[in-house]
């Protein structure tokens, strides 16, 4: 099976409960196939939680949800060692991170100390508790959400945390026709509860390996690097793209090429994924631009236009 066919199968299944959002579903599929994490920033009620649940069910994976709050502790995420009186020894009780799909709901409501507990998990797919390392299940993906409207009682995600998210997306509202259809589908049981798996972890791992083998020739790699250099020298940008950011662009572009049925990455793939993989990683100098997602996206698009596009890509 090709990655393109695999993605179509996943998209069709998730699309049963997330209607009219094929592009958003594709972006999540791309991120998971590339081994990355997803940050979804949007207002409540747009389907962020349902998307995470539907994805977990579709891949026959385990799913856990953490509701981030100011009093949440790092041990509430990773787990703890406790003393078993019967066995007279310390036993490790796994936290909710030991799952395939972890929904970090309203992640910006937790303190920076608690947020940082996810750094190792997201980057190295492992957790260290009391000096002991534990491997996380494979695949492991964090889908985090945050509300862009509410400010009170929230803690902005630090740059190091944002850099661990492969892409950042927004759900957006559905169109009138789709929303009418959604209202008609709501019955006693939520549609996501009736969803059936269409794949498993083993097949997902095989597809991820195919994505890793997508060719990125030297011209395209140089194109990505030049975009990174442009972000670091732009007068509008205070903090440009890191090397990790450039790797994220490359991996996401590989996944996009695979979803389009190609064995190589084109400059168009890079341009397409750039806003999703780069905007949350840069800091603009202007206070207005710094807080505006639209301004950041426009800044990143201008960067891409400034860099000459390679003509030989395959």
Buried (B, 14 or more C-beta within 10 A) or exposed (E): EEBBEBBBBBBEBBBBBBBBBEEBBBBBBBBBBBBBBBBBBBBEEBBBBBBBBBBBBBBBBBBBBBEBBEEBEBBBBBBBBEEEEEEEEEEBEBBBBBBBBBBBBBBBBBBEEBBBBBBBBBEEBEBEBEEEEBEBBEBBBBBBBBBEEEEEEBBEBEEBBBBBBBBBBBBBEBEEEEEEEBEEEEEEEEBBEEBEEBBEBEBBEEBBEBBBEBEBBEBBBEBBBBBBBBBEEBEBBEBBBBEEBBBBBBBBBBBBBBBBEBEBBBBBBBBBBBBBBBBBBBBBEEEEBBEBBEBBBBBBBEBBEEBEBBEEBE
